[in-house]
Amino acid sequence: MVRPSPRAQIQHLGRHLIDLGFLGLMVGAACWPLNLVDRWQDRLLERMPGFGGGAWSAASLALVLVPLVVMPLLLVLQAGPWKDGRGSGIPQTMESLHDPERRELLLAATPTWRRSLLWTVASLALFSLGREGPVVQVGASVAHALRRRFPALLRGLVPGGVLAIAAGAGLAGGFNSPLMGVVFMAEELTGRFQSALIWPGLMVCATAALMSHWGGEPLYGLGVVANATPETELLLWAVPIGLSAGLLGGAFASLLLATARQLRVRVLRHPWLWGLGLGLLVSLMLLVSGGLSGGDGERLMTLLIDDQKPIATGWRWLGLLVLRIVAPIIPLAAGVPGGLIDPAFTLGAVFGSGVIEWFGGDPHVGLALGMVAALAGATQLPVMSMLFALHMAGDQQLLAGLLLAGALGAYAGRMLLKLPVYHALAALDQPNSNAGSEATS
């Protein structure tokens, strides 16, 4: 075989890097609208007494009633003309990676914009939903469309590899975190770290994150956790909090799967009835919590980091913890598009900050350890969970404790959830699926 000349190699490398950068920019640009919606949701939450202080106003009470209208409409659309927009987005992306014949159906433009619009409406109605599901599917859909339009684009990579890279880039573009996108691609979507995908993945995710930065997404999404705890003490706290928060995250994911298994057929048969009932539950939780049960949880975590005193103690803390478990499960189990990363993260933050304070520890340390452990317990993705924690509340002095808490959380969660949650959710969509029971057996 004739070895290409240095000039030909340089030209090939240049074209390859340009293709990677182009893909990343397109994915990042496609995620911009979803990031804007996330910020609009934060502004709406500021009107709630739990976040903005003060008493209930006519405007805030009107916001509380919105889920009563929105939930039935979403379920009716998902049961009928927009049924292809139902679901998180990540299970559908995973299915498209493993079943090339389904890619055209799952990653086409129509289901992608429908899923994004359904998530947008739900988010502005203050449903407790993350955005990783829509941004991951948007990333994969952009890559699928570009490969169809430009067949020569990244032809050195297999189509499934390009889709996995772009899906990870969607996460990077959604959260301005390139390394988290690469690790999610390897840890969840492909199940292995391989240089053939890691190298191009770094390039695509970096450019997608750059677009996210240009769109105003901050580097540290929640602020920076103040930490003066010695490393030995940090590691000692990481053991009990990692195990307990991991179990809590695993229980959250198990309950989500069990609820989804019970609801998925019922909401399709009677969307109006179930929509009114579930919407009423969401509205009641917003009313009881002063709005703290609403939203993806990022605004609540920012409040926990910024405040020098806890926002809830005793029974109020326990009540908030229960609401932050139930609030995401209702829309996710009903098939409303969204994600569970932010909700699981928030659940761990509320749990860790409250528990450690009982024993005289620093609530900020408990918050950081709890959020990574609960997320790892719910998703069984400890590396991605640790990177997400560093990105969202990034003090690298916490690294050793976060690593230990994430690992212990993943092990603890696996005791309750044998199958990773997104794999189990994907299996639930298959005919005659027993995933809900098998995943928790």
LUMPA-995080 format. One record per residue (C-alpha): residue in one letter; x, y, z. Coordinates in Angstrom, 3 decimals, m for minus. Each point is the difference from the previous one (the first is absolute). Example, Ala and Ser with C-alpha at 12.3 -4.5 7.8 and 13.67 -1.06 7.14 Angstrom:
2
{a, {12.300, m4.500, 7.800}} {s, {1.370, 3.440, m0.660}} 
This chain:
441
{m, {0.000, 0.000, 0.000}} {v, {1.330, 3.411, m0.968}} {r, {0.356, 2.282, 2.987}} {p, {m1.676, 3.412, m0.528}} {s, {2.342, 2.934, m0.321}} {p, {0.350, 2.404, 2.957}} {r, {m1.934, 2.619, m1.946}} {a, {m2.880, m2.420, m0.617}} {q, {m0.012, m0.979, 3.675}} {i, {m0.150, 3.650, 1.058}} {q, {m2.848, 0.676, m2.430}} {h, {m1.910, m3.041, 1.250}} {l, {0.522, 1.034, 3.629}} {g, {m1.105, 3.542, m0.783}} {r, {m3.223, m1.175, m1.655}} {h, {m0.657, m2.371, 2.890}} {l, {0.451, 2.720, 2.627}} {i, {m2.172, 2.432, m1.959}} {d, {m2.744, m2.633, m0.218}} {l, {0.212, m0.633, 3.747}} {g, {m0.110, 3.696, 0.804}} {f, {m2.927, 0.549, m2.360}} {l, {m1.971, m2.816, 1.623}} {g, {0.678, 1.373, 3.477}} {l, {m1.047, 3.514, m0.963}} {m, {m3.235, m1.258, m1.553}} {v, {m0.858, m2.099, 3.049}} {g, {0.818, 2.854, 2.367}} {a, {m2.124, 2.427, m2.023}} {a, {m2.926, m2.444, 0.012}} {c, {0.164, m0.166, 3.817}} {w, {m0.189, 3.783, 0.430}} {p, {m3.823, 0.215, 0.070}} {l, {m0.222, m2.714, 2.664}} {n, {2.544, 1.816, 2.167}} {l, {m2.043, 3.187, m0.323}} {v, {m3.111, m1.831, 1.182}} {d, {1.919, m1.186, 3.056}} {r, {0.814, 3.624, 0.884}} {w, {m3.602, 1.092, m0.572}} {q, {m1.083, m2.683, 2.443}} {d, {2.338, 1.444, 2.643}} {r, {m1.604, 3.419, m0.465}} {l, {m3.454, m1.479, 0.496}} {l, {1.151, m1.772, 3.162}} {e, {1.175, 3.328, 1.410}} {r, {m3.671, 0.992, 0.199}} {m, {m0.630, m2.798, 2.488}} {p, {0.110, 0.735, 3.754}} {g, {2.492, m2.794, 0.605}} {f, {2.566, 1.659, m2.259}} {g, {m0.839, 3.686, m0.059}} {g, {m1.350, 0.338, 3.529}} {g, {m3.175, 1.792, 0.923}} {a, {m3.565, m1.206, m0.258}} {w, {m1.970, m1.564, m2.792}} {s, {m1.084, 2.415, m2.720}} {a, {m2.600, m0.295, m2.731}} {a, {2.769, m0.675, m2.539}} {s, {1.645, m2.741, 2.064}} {l, {m3.340, m1.671, 0.734}} {a, {m0.783, 0.052, m3.709}} {l, {3.324, m1.741, m0.692}} {v, {m0.890, m2.698, 2.514}} {l, {m3.208, m0.749, m1.925}} {v, {1.716, m0.302, m3.394}} {p, {0.796, m3.754, 0.401}} {l, {m3.748, m0.662, 0.259}} {v, {m0.328, 1.181, m3.592}} {v, {3.355, m1.056, m1.406}} {m, {0.168, m3.607, 1.199}} {p, {m3.250, m1.130, m1.713}} {l, {0.993, 1.743, m3.233}} {l, {3.438, m1.630, m0.010}} {l, {m1.384, m3.474, 0.660}} {v, {m2.682, 0.386, m2.678}} {l, {2.602, 1.065, m2.563}} {q, {2.319, m2.850, 1.006}} {a, {m2.799, m2.538, m0.238}} {g, {m1.070, 1.211, m3.424}} {p, {1.527, 2.159, m2.728}} {w, {3.345, 0.588, 1.759}} {k, {0.606, m3.486, 1.347}} {d, {3.438, m0.058, m1.646}} {g, {1.039, 2.844, 2.341}} {r, {m0.745, m1.989, 3.135}} {g, {2.760, m1.031, 2.391}} {s, {3.257, 1.363, 1.340}} {g, {2.064, m0.021, m3.193}} {i, {2.963, m1.960, 1.346}} {p, {m1.651, m3.453, m0.265}} {q, {m1.009, 0.842, m3.568}} {t, {3.563, 1.061, m0.805}} {m, {1.374, m3.207, 1.499}} {e, {m2.425, m2.059, m2.070}} {s, {1.083, 1.803, m3.166}} {l, {3.632, m0.868, 0.774}} {h, {m0.784, m3.693, 0.349}} {d, {m2.623, m0.288, m2.749}} {p, {1.040, 1.829, m3.206}} {e, {m3.337, m0.820, m1.638}} {r, {m1.797, 2.159, 2.588}} {r, {2.241, 3.058, m0.349}} {e, {m2.039, 1.658, m2.703}} {l, {m3.111, m0.207, 2.156}} {l, {1.559, 0.890, 3.367}} {l, {2.409, 2.753, m1.096}} {a, {m2.065, 1.693, m2.701}} {a, {m0.676, 3.721, 0.268}} {t, {m3.686, m0.355, 0.887}} {p, {0.287, m2.086, 3.197}} {t, {3.002, 2.085, 1.056}} {w, {m1.723, 3.381, m0.159}} {r, {m3.169, m1.449, 1.483}} {r, {1.907, m1.429, 2.967}} {s, {1.824, 3.299, 0.470}} {l, {m3.245, 1.980, m0.112}} {l, {m1.761, m2.350, 2.420}} {w, {2.924, 0.345, 2.406}} {t, {m0.051, 3.788, m0.416}} {v, {m3.672, 0.246, 0.929}} {a, {0.465, m2.356, 2.962}} {s, {3.035, 1.926, 1.253}} {l, {m1.778, 3.349, m0.170}} {a, {m2.855, m1.625, 1.942}} {l, {2.637, m0.631, 2.722}} {f, {0.045, m3.774, m0.344}} {s, {2.987, m1.543, 1.761}} {l, {1.882, m1.164, m3.087}} {g, {3.630, 0.082, m1.059}} {r, {1.011, 0.891, m3.533}} {e, {2.608, m2.665, m0.736}} {g, {m2.537, m2.183, m1.810}} {p, {m0.949, 2.582, m2.635}} {v, {3.551, 1.341, m0.508}} {v, {1.464, m3.489, m0.459}} {q, {m2.631, m0.865, m2.601}} {v, {0.411, 3.371, m1.705}} {g, {3.733, m0.666, m0.323}} {a, {m0.524, m3.416, m1.552}} {s, {m2.730, 1.341, m2.290}} {v, {2.262, 2.802, m1.265}} {a, {2.727, m2.526, m0.837}} {h, {m2.499, m2.263, m1.748}} {a, {m1.299, 2.882, m2.123}} {l, {3.497, 1.240, m0.882}} {r, {1.156, m3.477, m1.038}} {r, {m3.005, m0.292, m2.300}} {r, {0.608, 3.450, m1.484}} {f, {3.789, m0.378, m0.232}} {p, {0.820, m3.733, m0.371}} {a, {3.738, 0.730, m0.031}} {l, {m0.137, 1.625, 3.442}} {l, {2.232, m1.968, 2.396}} {r, {m0.065, m3.015, m2.293}} {g, {2.957, m1.432, 1.892}} {l, {m2.329, m0.692, 2.934}} {v, {m2.812, m2.540, 0.057}} {p, {m3.510, 1.578, 0.070}} {g, {m0.727, m1.316, 3.490}} {g, {3.213, 1.545, 1.285}} {v, {m0.872, 3.398, m1.460}} {l, {m3.447, m0.144, 1.609}} {a, {1.472, m0.918, 3.398}} {i, {2.522, 2.844, m0.223}} {a, {m2.706, 2.488, m0.969}} {a, {m2.300, m1.216, 2.776}} {g, {2.773, 0.622, 2.525}} {a, {0.588, 3.382, m1.624}} {g, {m3.662, 0.792, 0.629}} {l, {0.668, m0.433, 3.710}} {a, {3.121, 2.157, m0.311}} {g, {m1.980, 2.665, m1.847}} {g, {m2.795, m0.128, 2.534}} {f, {2.216, 0.437, 3.049}} {n, {3.208, 1.621, m1.336}} {s, {1.953, m3.054, 1.149}} {p, {2.019, m1.703, m2.772}} {l, {1.609, m2.704, 2.130}} {m, {m3.346, m1.031, 1.470}} {g, {m1.343, m0.471, m3.520}} {v, {2.914, m2.243, m0.981}} {v, {m0.271, m2.088, 3.169}} {f, {m3.769, m0.378, m0.436}} {m, {0.599, m1.250, m3.535}} {a, {2.511, m2.574, 1.208}} {e, {m1.537, m0.985, 3.333}} {e, {m3.657, m0.191, m1.037}} {l, {m0.475, 0.011, m3.775}} {t, {2.836, m2.274, m1.164}} {g, {0.969, m1.697, 3.267}} {r, {3.732, 0.251, m0.620}} {f, {2.803, 2.536, m0.239}} {q, {1.640, m0.269, m3.415}} {s, {2.397, 2.465, m1.574}} {a, {m1.727, m0.282, m3.399}} {l, {m2.970, 1.839, 1.526}} {i, {1.550, 1.838, 2.960}} {w, {2.335, 2.122, m2.145}} {p, {m2.646, 1.271, m2.448}} {g, {m2.473, 0.188, 2.871}} {l, {2.234, 2.449, 1.846}} {m, {0.149, 2.248, m3.055}} {v, {m3.740, m0.052, m0.678}} {c, {m0.968, 0.436, 3.656}} {a, {2.468, 2.869, 0.436}} {t, {m1.475, 1.964, m2.899}} {a, {m3.558, m0.769, 1.135}} {a, {0.877, 1.279, 3.476}} {l, {1.515, 3.118, m1.575}} {m, {m3.319, 0.727, m1.679}} {s, {m1.688, m0.530, 3.360}} {h, {2.404, 2.497, 1.581}} {w, {m0.716, 2.553, m2.728}} {g, {m3.681, m0.507, 0.721}} {g, {0.498, 1.035, 3.631}} {e, {0.209, m3.384, 1.731}} {p, {2.328, 0.509, 3.002}} {l, {3.098, m2.104, 0.626}} {y, {m1.128, m0.763, 3.550}} {g, {m3.744, m0.338, m0.292}} {l, {m0.800, 0.226, 3.716}} {g, {2.898, 2.023, 1.368}} {v, {3.002, m1.316, 1.907}} {v, {m0.340, m2.014, 3.201}} {a, {2.084, 1.540, 2.777}} {n, {2.112, m2.758, 1.548}} {a, {2.466, 0.174, 2.877}} {t, {m0.422, m3.625, 1.094}} {p, {3.249, m2.016, 0.264}} {e, {0.247, m2.847, m2.507}} {t, {0.006, m2.727, 2.657}} {e, {m3.207, 1.338, 1.525}} {l, {m1.474, 0.385, m3.485}} {l, {0.665, m3.665, m0.772}} {l, {m1.481, m1.066, 3.335}} {w, {m3.201, 1.897, m0.802}} {a, {m0.032, m1.462, m3.523}} {v, {m0.519, m3.550, 1.290}} {p, {m3.348, 0.341, 1.841}} {i, {m1.359, 2.702, m2.289}} {g, {1.123, m1.852, m3.123}} {l, {m1.698, m3.223, 1.065}} {s, {m3.215, 1.563, 1.318}} {a, {m0.430, 2.511, m2.840}} {g, {0.806, m2.746, m2.511}} {l, {m2.750, m2.149, 1.471}} {l, {m2.340, 2.977, m0.186}} {g, {0.895, 0.560, m3.660}} {g, {m0.518, m3.682, m0.753}} {a, {m3.357, 0.057, 1.779}} {f, {m0.989, 3.071, m2.018}} {a, {0.832, m1.745, m3.285}} {s, {m1.719, m3.227, 1.094}} {l, {m3.148, 1.880, 0.953}} {l, {0.087, 1.831, m3.329}} {l, {0.157, m3.276, m1.914}} {a, {m2.750, m1.611, 2.069}} {t, {m2.248, 3.033, m0.449}} {a, {0.722, 0.203, m3.729}} {r, {m0.918, m3.650, m0.386}} {q, {m3.376, 0.647, 1.642}} {l, {m0.741, 3.277, m1.785}} {r, {1.229, m0.490, m3.556}} {v, {m3.098, m1.864, m1.259}} {r, {m2.510, 1.848, 2.172}} {v, {1.008, 3.505, m1.115}} {l, {m0.195, m1.057, m3.646}} {r, {m3.521, m1.356, 0.453}} {h, {m1.389, 2.840, 2.118}} {p, {2.279, 3.023, m0.502}} {w, {m2.540, 2.633, 1.066}} {l, {m0.909, m1.710, 3.257}} {w, {3.550, m0.854, 0.977}} {g, {1.230, 3.377, m1.166}} {l, {m2.393, 1.817, 2.312}} {g, {0.905, m2.232, 2.935}} {l, {3.751, 0.221, m0.479}} {g, {m0.177, 3.718, m0.755}} {l, {m1.902, 0.526, 3.249}} {l, {2.743, m1.828, 1.907}} {v, {2.691, 2.193, m1.561}} {s, {m1.966, 3.154, 0.856}} {l, {m0.586, m1.112, 3.593}} {m, {3.701, m0.731, 0.498}} {l, {0.918, 3.439, m1.334}} {l, {m2.521, 1.590, 2.349}} {v, {1.108, m1.932, 3.090}} {s, {3.724, 0.568, m0.607}} {g, {m0.209, 3.641, m1.000}} {g, {1.326, m1.001, m3.411}} {l, {3.063, m1.883, 1.300}} {s, {m1.254, m3.255, m1.533}} {g, {m0.106, 1.560, m3.467}} {g, {2.571, 0.328, m2.740}} {d, {3.000, m2.136, m0.843}} {g, {1.594, 0.737, 3.380}} {e, {2.901, 2.194, m1.081}} {r, {m1.533, 3.126, 1.520}} {l, {m0.591, m1.847, 3.267}} {m, {3.602, m1.238, 0.092}} {t, {1.247, 3.538, m0.630}} {l, {m2.080, 1.116, 2.975}} {l, {1.516, m2.754, 2.152}} {i, {3.532, 1.002, m1.018}} {d, {m0.486, 3.748, 0.410}} {d, {m1.926, 0.033, 3.275}} {q, {1.927, m0.153, 3.243}} {k, {m2.906, m1.688, 1.773}} {p, {m2.156, m2.959, m1.138}} {i, {m3.211, 0.776, m1.852}} {a, {m1.828, m2.810, 1.821}} {t, {0.634, m1.874, 3.238}} {g, {m1.660, m2.805, 1.936}} {w, {m3.318, m1.135, m1.397}} {r, {0.067, 2.703, m2.677}} {w, {3.291, m1.415, m1.271}} {l, {m1.438, m3.519, m0.045}} {g, {m3.091, 1.240, m1.814}} {l, {2.115, 1.787, m2.612}} {l, {2.017, m3.184, m0.486}} {v, {m3.160, m2.021, m0.653}} {l, {m1.316, 2.618, m2.428}} {r, {3.290, 0.043, m1.925}} {i, {m0.378, m3.779, m0.412}} {v, {m3.622, 0.020, m1.123}} {a, {m0.003, 3.171, m2.128}} {p, {2.294, m1.316, m2.783}} {i, {m1.509, m3.484, 0.021}} {i, {m3.487, 1.211, m0.952}} {p, {0.846, 1.544, m3.401}} {l, {2.848, m2.388, m0.840}} {a, {m2.089, m3.104, 0.715}} {a, {m2.829, 1.437, m2.113}} {g, {2.379, 0.289, m2.956}} {v, {0.464, 3.787, m0.011}} {p, {3.357, 0.758, m1.673}} {g, {2.782, 0.974, 2.359}} {g, {2.836, m1.369, 2.056}} {l, {0.748, m1.224, 3.491}} {i, {3.589, 1.212, 0.417}} {d, {m0.869, 3.394, 1.490}} {p, {m2.836, m1.398, 2.167}} {a, {2.214, m2.791, 1.389}} {f, {2.798, 2.501, 0.526}} {t, {m2.348, 2.308, 1.918}} {l, {m1.354, m2.868, 2.067}} {g, {3.524, m0.857, 1.131}} {a, {0.790, 3.639, 0.747}} {v, {m3.058, 0.397, 2.237}} {f, {0.709, m3.321, 1.718}} {g, {3.726, 0.498, 0.529}} {s, {m0.200, 3.575, 1.264}} {g, {m2.757, m0.903, 2.457}} {v, {1.526, m3.214, 1.338}} {i, {3.489, 1.363, 0.578}} {e, {m1.398, 2.955, 1.923}} {w, {m1.602, m2.369, 2.493}} {f, {3.506, m1.145, 0.938}} {g, {1.603, 3.426, 0.079}} {g, {1.712, m0.158, m3.388}} {d, {0.233, 2.602, m2.751}} {p, {m3.263, m0.021, m2.013}} {h, {1.892, 0.973, m3.160}} {v, {2.170, m3.116, 0.262}} {g, {m3.090, m2.157, 0.532}} {l, {m1.643, 1.665, m2.985}} {a, {2.933, m0.768, m2.316}} {l, {0.448, m3.589, 1.174}} {g, {m3.732, m0.694, 0.022}} {m, {m0.676, 1.275, m3.487}} {v, {2.723, m2.074, m1.668}} {a, {m0.922, m3.144, 1.970}} {a, {m3.739, 0.259, m0.690}} {l, {0.596, 0.592, m3.697}} {a, {2.416, m2.934, m0.177}} {g, {m2.482, m2.182, 1.872}} {a, {m2.817, 0.928, m2.370}} {t, {1.964, m0.281, m3.257}} {q, {2.907, m2.335, 0.912}} {l, {2.314, 2.470, m1.742}} {p, {2.483, 0.973, 2.752}} {v, {2.605, 1.689, m2.212}} {m, {m2.552, 2.112, m1.832}} {s, {m1.660, 0.857, 3.326}} {m, {3.290, 1.184, 1.476}} {l, {0.756, 2.156, m3.043}} {f, {m3.496, 1.465, 0.099}} {a, {0.477, 0.919, 3.660}} {l, {3.339, 1.670, m0.709}} {h, {m1.520, 1.908, m2.887}} {m, {m3.126, 1.157, 1.779}} {a, {1.607, 0.890, 3.350}} {g, {3.673, m0.251, m0.793}} {d, {2.465, 0.023, 2.846}} {q, {2.718, m2.475, m0.977}} {q, {0.991, m0.351, 3.658}} {l, {m3.082, m2.208, 0.255}} {l, {1.284, m2.400, m2.667}} {a, {1.126, m2.853, 2.277}} {g, {m3.250, 0.036, 1.946}} {l, {m2.112, 0.220, m3.145}} {l, {1.792, m2.975, m1.547}} {l, {m0.567, m2.155, 3.073}} {a, {m3.607, 1.118, 0.474}} {g, {m0.766, m0.610, m3.679}} {a, {1.483, m3.493, 0.011}} {l, {m1.784, m0.984, 3.213}} {g, {m3.228, 1.548, m1.257}} {a, {0.127, m2.016, m3.222}} {y, {0.621, m3.246, 1.901}} {a, {m2.820, 0.783, 2.440}} {g, {m2.422, 0.890, m2.782}} {r, {0.769, m3.231, m1.823}} {m, {m1.334, m1.968, 2.966}} {l, {m3.437, 1.431, m0.781}} {l, {0.257, 0.400, m3.758}} {k, {1.746, m2.784, m1.906}} {l, {m0.457, 1.624, m3.406}} {p, {1.153, 3.614, m0.593}} {v, {m3.044, 2.233, 0.035}} {y, {0.140, 1.251, m3.594}} {h, {0.464, m3.557, m1.281}} {a, {m2.990, m1.066, 2.088}} {l, {m2.091, 2.898, m1.327}} {a, {0.944, m0.969, m3.551}} {a, {m1.061, m3.577, 0.691}} {l, {m3.364, 1.201, 1.320}} {d, {m0.853, 1.258, m3.479}} {q, {0.467, m3.460, m1.477}} {p, {m3.069, m2.201, m0.522}} {n, {m0.786, m2.426, 2.845}} {s, {2.779, 1.524, 2.071}} {n, {0.632, m1.102, 3.588}} {a, {2.762, 2.537, 0.465}} {g, {m1.631, 1.706, 2.918}} {s, {0.109, m3.168, 2.111}} {e, {3.262, m1.385, m1.387}} {a, {1.872, 3.257, 0.547}} {t, {m0.760, m0.019, 3.704}} {s, {0.297, m3.730, 0.641}} 
